[in-house]
Amino acid sequence: MHRHSAARNMRATALIFSSSLAHPVFRFILGRLSVLGDFILDLEGNRMSRTVFINGRFCKPEEATVSIFDRGLLFADAIYEVAGVIDGKLLSFSTHMARLERSLGEMKMKRPMSDEEILATMREMVRLNEVKEGLVYMQITRGSDGDRDFLPKGGAEPTVFMFTQEKSAAETRENDEGIAIVSGPDIRWRRRDIKTVGLMGSVFAKMDAKEAGGAEVLMHEDGFVTECGCTSFYIVKDGTLITRPLSNDILPGCTRKSLLALVAENAVALEERKFTLDEARAADEAFITGASTYICPVTSIDGITLGDGKRGPVTKRLQEIYMDYAQADAI
Ligand SMILES: Cc1ncc(COP(=O)(O)O)c(C=O)c1O
């Protein structure tokens, strides 16, 4: 397509999308018109450095704006998903979509895009931003009622946006060094099973842990470990993998779900039960999991070395099994 007609197209689509009356699906389909060839052109026909997605269109980050009355801003009335990207492909997509569906249901929020539209958009985001390894972040807010009121009016169209982030392989799949983590009280709300953006409990905990030399925080409540600041947590004792069972107390991690299925298939002994901080500190091995962290070994908790202070054999085996699965499963 000619550069000038491309710029005209961009202007036309920008005008259409500036109308808040446009239906989100309509906006979604039209928004794709602004993608030309292998990248997006700005109004002057220049290639954009970073492309984000908001309410049906791809644009520069600074052009992705939301109302100050957006409930995501005012009340953290929003949910999100983070899908890992490996070799330019999306990881555990259907698991993320199942959790998104659950979050929308628990929040009684409207769904702005179908799974198919989300997949197409996430793939486009990965392609446009040339992400080889990293993540796609998607957030859906309840939208704006044009005012601030605790009670949602119910008529607002959801706001949906996405961006990508790079993360190097050395930090993720090749991680054999492990990290030191530090414990802290779990001060989060009581619905940690919903993936909402109200994350200050985790942010505080991670900041405190960092000050104490921890790369991640191990949160605990009533003497029992819950999970880490932004990852699921596991210990290994006498060859048995131990992790807290799902409940409202922890996030149902997508990586956790895939890993536990692989653990069952590979006959690794598993106990899903609560365990104390002391039990964690006395473990032979420990590790964390997350969508863009995969499996990361933990070598010390609160300065207490686990095992010989190196990545343990069970952790190593699970990393290998998981990475084989992840590469095969990515779409
Ligand atoms: C509190 C918490 N636990 C666990 C996880 C890991 O979940 P997933 O494997 O789906 O990334 C996350 C990810 O953001 C998280 O925030």
The ligand as an SDF file (V2000), in Angstrom:
LIG
                    3D

 16 16  0  0  0  0  0  0  0  0999 V2000
    0.4940  -13.8410   42.9250 C   0  0  0  0  0  0  0  0  0  0  0  0
    0.8480  -14.6610   41.7370 C   0  0  0  0  0  0  0  0  0  0  0  0
    0.9870  -15.9870   41.8830 N   0  0  0  0  0  0  0  0  0  0  0  0
    1.3260  -16.7770   40.8510 C   0  0  0  0  0  0  0  0  0  0  0  0
    1.5420  -16.2480   39.5870 C   0  0  0  0  0  0  0  0  0  0  0  0
    1.9280  -17.1560   38.4590 C   0  0  0  0  0  0  0  0  0  0  0  0
    0.8640  -17.3390   37.5620 O   0  0  0  0  0  0  0  0  0  0  0  0
    1.1430  -17.7290   36.0580 P   0  0  0  0  0  0  0  0  0  0  0  0
    1.8550  -19.0270   36.0750 O   0  0  0  0  0  0  0  0  0  0  0  0
   -0.2060  -17.8330   35.4420 O   0  0  0  0  0  0  0  0  0  0  0  0
    1.9620  -16.6370   35.4810 O   0  0  0  0  0  0  0  0  0  0  0  0
    1.3890  -14.8700   39.3840 C   0  0  0  0  0  0  0  0  0  0  0  0
    1.5700  -14.2850   38.0690 C   0  0  0  0  0  0  0  0  0  0  0  0
    1.3670  -13.0990   37.8570 O   0  0  0  0  0  0  0  0  0  0  0  0
    1.0300  -14.0600   40.4900 C   0  0  0  0  0  0  0  0  0  0  0  0
    0.8940  -12.7300   40.3530 O   0  0  0  0  0  0  0  0  0  0  0  0
  1  2  1  0
  2  3  1  0
  2 15  2  0
  3  4  2  0
  4  5  1  0
  5  6  1  0
  5 12  2  0
  6  7  1  0
  7  8  1  0
  8  9  2  0
  8 10  1  0
  8 11  1  0
 12 13  1  0
 12 15  1  0
 13 14  2  0
 15 16  1  0
M  END
$$$$
